[in-house]
């Protein structure tokens, strides 16, 4: 991963386009259902649901699928999902935070532990790595939203704390409690965001070499293949030169 996108959600890293579409839709659907159950099924009145729907639309998820996921929550159908966070270490001493939504805590714990241990990592206790991250809001916009100056000015006016613009798009960081207020303010200027969610931003980065990067990406892919795992955050940085070698 290039330095300019070092804070990117792992699901958006290079190569993520190869991710199985059905698995992605399953994760998106699960988040929509959970968001709708936790609040009102109306996105205008439920910021988390609004963000989940925006993320689904950004991945071209059909409207019927989105509505079906909302209806599941409204009718009380489907499983009751629990939010769980795992913390641990990957190859090269990288810190990882793994967020999951599951209807079977034991199954998920076993699968996550197996994926991590088989790929050169190990799980730690709660709080073992999260102290090295800041809990913040993250809003993503595509390059088409505007140039770096326009996005920066809009973010500043909306009350954001930081902006990173690159060839991958724009990342707008907010204080944890300001996420939805800032997202709403930006929408009137930049249009609908690709995503708006709470994120883990690393305080310091770990530079990862070619061998460790290969193992790390295999670990992340193994976690991504688990439908229960929603997001993986890490404090790794991989140089452009190493990324080119890895293809």
Protein Blocks (a to p, Z undefined) as FASTA:
>chain_A
ZZklmmgcfklmghjlmpcfklmmmmmmmmmmmmmmmmcfbfklmmklmmmmmmmmmnop
afklmmmmmmmmmnopajdddddddddddehhiacddddddfbfklmmmmmmmmmmmnop
acddehklmmmpccdddddddfklocfklmmmmmmmnopabdcddfkbccddddfklmmm
mmmmmmmmnopafbdcdddddfbdcdddfklmmmmmmmmmmmmmpmklmbdcdfbdcdfk
lmmmnZZ
